[in-house]
Amino acid sequence: MFELIIAVLIIIDQISKKYVQSSIRLGESVPVINDFFHITYVENRGAAFGLLQDKQYVFIVIAILVVIGGIIYIHKSKEKKISKIAVAMILAGAVGNLIDRIYLGYVVDFFDFRFIWNYVFNFADVLVVVGTFILCVYLLITGKEQ
């Protein structure tokens, strides 16, 4: 079941990135809600917020380790389903960006919420952040120190 969730989320991520690449030129920004939310096509060769530019091998190794650890957690853990769904979201995000890094040498980013900050991100990033948030809340509520 969790593999299906992961696969569907990866497909959504990859389709959204391919759509942006085929519809918008690199660096172009399309306002959805003026001065609030734009679709801006950028190629991120680093980590979050553009850190560690051109260190793809580091991100590939980290993503592979996260995937291995996550799969083990999903199949071996006795924790509730919500924690496993959160881990599945993190895995899908990690794999979505890993696919970009391996095949493109960069990650396609496009969500541009200008009222918050100047960084552009993608669906995979949202999955990692939301999955991590859910997992942290779950661990705080249950008192687990995993």
Protein Blocks (a to p, Z undefined) as FASTA:
>chain_A
ZZmmmmmmmmmmmmmmmmmmmmpcghiacdfbghkbccdddddfbdehhiaihilmmmmm
mmmmmmmmmmmmmmmpccdfklmmmmmmmmmmmmmmmmmmmmnopacdfbdcfklmmcdc
dfklmmmmmmmmmmmmmmmmnopaZZ
